[in-house]
Amino acid sequence: MPYILLLFQYHYKYPHWSISQMKTGIATTTMSSLPQTIILFLLLLGAFAQARDPFACDSKDAKTSSLPFCKVSMPIPNRVTDLLGRLTMQEKVRLLVNNAAAVPRLGIKGYEWWSEALHGVSNVGPGTKFGGAFPGATSFPQVISTAASFNATLWEAIGRVVSDEARAMYNGGAAGLTYWSPNVNIFRDPRWGRGQETPGEDPVLAGTYAASYVKGLQGNNGDRLKVAACCKHFTAYDLDNWNGVDRFHFNAKVSKQDIEDTFDVPFKMCVQDGNVASVMCSYNQVNGVPTCADPNLLKRTIRGQWNLNGYIVSDCDSVGVFYNTQHYTSTPEEAAADAIKAGLDLDCGPFLAQYTENAVTRGLLKGADVNSALANTLTVQMRLGMFDGEPSAQPFGNLGPKDVCTPAHQELALEAARQGIVLLNNRGPSLPLSHLRHRTVAVIGPNSNATVTMIGNYAGVACAYTSPLQGIGNYAKTIHQMGCADVACNDDKLFSGAINAARQAEATVLVMGLDQSIEAEFRDRTGLLLPGRQQELVSKVAMASKGPTILVLMSGGPIDVSFAKNDPRIGAILWAGYPGQAGGAAIADVLYGTTNPEGKLPMTWYPQEYVSNLPMTDMAMRSSPNRNYPGRTYKFYKGPVVYPFGHGLSYTNFVHTIASAPKVVTVPLDGHLHSGNATISGKAIKVNHVRCNKLSVGLQVDVKNTGSKEGTHTMLVFSKPPAGHWAPQKQLVAFAKVHVPARSQRRVGINIHVCKFLSVVDRSGVRRIPTGVHNLHIGGAKHSLSLQPVTLGVIKS
């Protein structure tokens, strides 16, 4: 029996070794005396999770593997052309949907395109199956929490881990290679149930997150893909089900200015900076046209202007929705034709498989249109290596069960949770708690022992959980009381136990907030307050507590906790978001000061009054006093807040000094000004008339830690453009992380791309650079920068 174990060990370490190699590797044993059939059986048993038959071009099938589309040495476009020429129309239309049919005569297996990896390999979508050799996968914090780290390096690292685990599961036959993540919609309205899935309300933050996470997922292998990511949902999608209006019926009326300035920015950055392999169009209409049937959005913008190298997919059953629910076309064949001609390549749903062939027969669609759609999906599959034969012989073919839920992956999930926790308030200060003075802690609240709640939605099966109760239990003796049976907190039956626990303990931690029963896909909130009687429980426990009372909030969206902010008995408030599988450990680390909090809010926390008379259906970003409209996000809303975008405290204090920065930057115009070409209008220059490539502003910023505790500082750089009708009151233009030891100083270099980040958008949707003084703000430090145009050549109007 020890020899059998040796064999397993060799297979685990050297998965590509043949039987003879393994026998040689353990030649010092008597393994070679075992019958080869037994060795083969053991190998198959040990490797079953990694054994996956080739998707196509199986070398064991000489008839198909010798066809030109299987030749790895040929350019992919030539291989795609060859394959398209061999498919019948009946075969082609069955490849236009997520559960693409097999083509046995060409040796091509069926494929499920729909897998998800929003913050870890997910079990949402039929393409992924947990169980057997893959009982779980690393579940990172929900995206809104990770965004609070403002750490692009972390986002890319998470993407690399997720794609390692995705490839491992693919090799084991448990997942696909096409992942419809990330969600990079703007968190426009605080009530949106899916805001938790997004990187927040700022377009630059969301776009930087998108590009970073996608790079991590897809790898840096040139045109070859580790997995294929997908940025969704294009565009102006941020309403699920509010006040009788749902996403299937919603027509988002959006100005050209807001499309260019806000809603499209993350998608453009995802395509152009992240080189994403796919974009998903959304359920809603934009200005009366379904996004999945709009050639201006799909063909002209995503593929034409942004040069997508990949495929465009519908949200699930979107084509069926715009025919059956929105009644956009008279016949299903017209719907299929409109979608494909608009630029849709793949339908998540059965619609295109059912009606595309008839659309071609009736002359509504050309065969060339179908070929164009398939060329985009087949190209991505070939870039993934799916037509290159044996998976184990390809890059990443050695990944298997041993590469999922590794200690390093789980440690990164813990570190991500730590970096995303935001310290909102800290009276006294009350935090960090003391190991000596706070040895008994009352842990109270409906989320106090949460596990699944911590991973939010679009999650998978976590490797393991550390709940807040368990995390705090690693530091102190705990007295646990729920206080409320669940987050709905509809009665006070459990209040007395919670109050008694607070009276006994040396410190009290209340873990309150939301979960998927309150905010989720197809479940928008009606208000911003804590649900049910949670506020009452918090206040009563705080009144009874003999030690400091700490409020920890789990949620995706903002919560109006003004009552707690203003209650002197509540010493500190933390927002943990949905912190992933290791969330409880991260919360405890912050509470006890093992980790110095560094997160910043990626969205504005509004008071309840903000949403009292504000329809979610009003898409305007800018405020309008004439119609008593407050505007949205920190860029355009000027009213009171509970906590502002970018807010987040530390256990130490950081001071900024701008060490060097230019006072004047010349903006080179690519041509003389002609009357009628509107290069300059209202003292703002058209971006497409500027030589933008290397036009950037470099800053050197000194960050000094004046406190007694080391910490990592999250530095946000805002610009206030010259006053004008188009300009926001301020906008995020850069961010950086720097670790600074206690009573030390570090210098940070910042580069701001002028055309991308110092521009604004006029009412016609034209991006322009305002000339004149731009005021940069970094914490308390300010710098005035003047942008001045200079003409270099001639362009035609």
C-alpha positions, 0 to 999 in steps of 0.5 A, a space after each residue: 500500500 505505501 507504494 500506491 501512495 507513492 504513485 499518487 504522490 508522483 502523479 500529484 507532483 508530475 501530472 504529465 508523467 507517463 507510467 514508465 516515467 513514474 515507474 522510473 521515478 520510484 525505481 528504488 521501490 518495488 512499484 515496478 513489480 505491480 501489474 501495469 493495468 493496476 498502475 494505469 487504474 490507479 493513475 486514472 483514479 488519481 487523475 480523474 478530475 484532470 482528465 478532460 477529453 479534447 473539445 475538438 481536434 482530438 488527435 485520436 480522430 485522424 479524420 477530423 484532427 487533420 482538417 485545416 481548422 485543427 492546425 495550430 500552425 495556421 493563423 486563427 482567422 484562416 482556421 476560422 474561415 476553414 471551419 465556417 466553410 464546413 458548417 451547414 446553416 442548420 449547424 451554424 444556428 445551433 452554435 449561436 446560443 449559450 448551450 452550443 450544440 455538438 457537430 459530431 461529423 467534425 469532431 466538435 463537442 457541445 459547449 456551454 458558454 455561460 459560466 460566472 466568476 464575479 469574485 471567484 468561480 461561481 455556481 451561477 450558470 450551467 457551465 460550472 459544477 461543484 462537487 467531487 474533486 472540486 467541492 469549492 473554490 476561493 470566494 473573494 469579497 463581493 466586488 463593491 468591497 474589493 473596490 473599496 481597496 482602490 488597489 488595482 494590483 490587488 484586483 489583477 491578483 484576484 483575477 489571476 487566482 480566479 482564472 487559475 481555479 477556473 482553468 483547473 476546473 475546466 481541465 477537470 471537466 467541471 467548468 467552461 472557459 468563458 466567464 461572464 464577469 465582471 459587472 462594471 455598471 455604474 452604481 447610480 442609485 443607492 437602492 439598486 439590488 445589484 450595486 453590490 456586484 459593481 465597483 461603485 459609482 465613479 466611472 474611472 474607478 469602475 473602468 480601472 477595476 474592469 481593466 485590472 480584473 480582466 487582465 488578471 482573468 485573461 492572462 498576458 499571453 498575447 492574443 491567447 486567452 487563459 479564460 475569456 472575460 466579459 464586461 456587462 451589462 452594456 449600457 445604462 443598466 442599473 434598475 432591476 425591479 423598483 416600484 412596479 418597473 422591472 428591467 425587462 420593461 424599462 426604457 432608460 432615457 439617457 442624454 448623450 452627455 451622460 452616456 459618454 461621461 458616465 455610463 459608457 466609460 467603464 466599458 470603454 476602459 474594459 475594451 481598450 485598456 483591459 482588452 476584454 474578450 466579450 461584452 454583454 448587452 443588457 435587458 433594458 432599452 436605451 432611448 427606445 431601442 433594446 441594447 441588444 438590437 442597437 447597431 449604434 451601441 454594438 456594431 458602431 461603438 463597441 466593435 467600431 470605435 473601441 475595436 473589441 477583439 472578441 464577441 458580444 453576448 446578450 444577457 440571458 433571454 434578452 432577444 426573447 425579452 425584446 420580442 415577447 416583452 417589449 414587443 420591439 418587432 412584429 415577428 421572432 424572425 425580425 427580432 433574430 435578424 435585428 439582433 445579429 445585424 446590430 452586432 450580437 454574436 451569441 444569444 444566452 437563450 434559445 431564441 437565435 437557434 430557433 428563429 435565425 434560419 427562418 430569418 435567412 430563408 425570408 431574406 431578413 438576414 444574410 448568411 454572411 451575417 451569421 458567419 460574421 457572428 460565428 467568426 467572433 465566437 469561434 475566434 475566441 474559442 480558438 484563442 482559448 485553445 479549444 481547437 488545439 487538441 488535448 487540453 493537458 498538453 496546452 498552457 495551463 493544462 497542468 492545473 487541477 484540484 491541487 490548484 484550487 483553494 490553496 493556502 495562498 489563494 485563501 490568504 489573498 481572500 483574507 487580505 482582500 477582505 482586510 483592504 476593503 473594510 472601511 472605518 467610518 467613525 471612531 470616537 475617542 478613539 474606541 478602536 482598536 480594541 485592547 487585548 488586555 482590556 477587552 478580553 470578553 466581547 459580546 457579539 450580537 446581531 443577525 450577521 454576527 455568525 454569518 457565513 454565506 451572507 459574506 459572499 454576496 451574490 454571483 458566488 460559488 461554494 466557498 473553500 471554508 468560512 470564518 464568521 465574525 463570531 469565529 474571527 472575534 473568538 480568536 482574540 477574545 472570549 465571546 458571548 453570542 446573541 443574535 438579537 434578531 432572528 434574521 436581518 428583517 428583524 421584525 420583532 424584539 423577542 431576542 432583544 433581552 438576551 442581546 442587552 444582557 450580553 452587552 451588560 456582561 462584556 467588556 466590549 460589544 460588537 454589533 454585526 448588523 446590515 443587509 443580505 440577499 433577502 433585502 438587496 439582490 438581483 431583481 430586488 431593489 430596496 425601497 429605502 436606505 434605513 436598516 431593516 425592521 427593528 435593527 436600529 432599535 436593537 443597536 440603540 438599546 444594546 449601546 445604552 446597556 453596554 458597559 464597554 465600547 460599542 462597535 457597529 459593524 455593517 454588512 451590505 452592498 449598498 449604502 445605509 443611512 446610519 445617521 442615528 449611530 453616527 450621532 450616538 455618543 454611546 456608539 464608539 465606532 462604525 465599520 463597513 465590511 461590505 460582503 467580505 468573502 469567505 474570510 470576512 470574519 477573520 478580517 473584521 476581527 483583525 481590524 477590530 483588534 488593530 492587527 490590520 490598520 484599516 485602509 478602505 475608502 467608500 466607493 459610493 456616496 452614503 446618502 440620507 434616507 431623505 435623498 430617495 424619498 421622492 427620487 424615482 429610480 427611473 430618472 437617469 439624469 446624472 446632473 442636478 436640476 434645480 428647476 425640477 427639484 432634482 438633486 443629481 447623482 453621485 459625488 460628481 453632481 449631487 451637492 446635498 447632505 450625505 451620511 458619508 461621502 465617496 472616498 471616506 475612510 479613516 485609519 488608526 494613524 494620520 496621514 498628511 500630504 504635501 505636493 513635492 513637485 507638479 507643473 503649474 502650466 501644461 500645454 495641450 497640443 492641438 492637431 491642427 489650426 482652428 477653423 470656423 465651423 469645426 468647433 475645436 474650441 467651444 466655451 473654452 474647451 477643446 475637442 479631445 479628438 483634435 488633441 495629440 493625446 498619446 503622451 499628454 499627461 501630468 506628473 505629480 510627486 506627492 509626499 505622504 507622511 505618517 504622523 501617528 504611532 502606528 504603521 499603515 497603508 494609505 489610500 490616496 485619492 486625487 480629485 480634480 475640480 475643472 474650470 467652472 462651466 455648464 458641463 463640468 462636475 463639481 469634482 472628479 476622481 482622476 487618479 488613486 494610489 496605495 502607499 505603505 508608510 511606517 509610523 512617523 515616516 514619509 514616502 514619496 508617491 508618483 502620480 501620472 494623470 492622462 490629460 485627455 482621459 481624466 482632465 476632460 469633461 463632456 458637453 451637452 452634445 456628448 462630445 468630450 472636451 478638455 477645459 482650458 484654464 485652471 484645474 484645481 487638484 485635491 489630494 486630501 488637504 493638499 491642493 495644486 492649481 494647474 493651467 491647461 493652455 492650447 497650442 496649435 501644431 498642425 493643420 486638420 480639416 474641419 
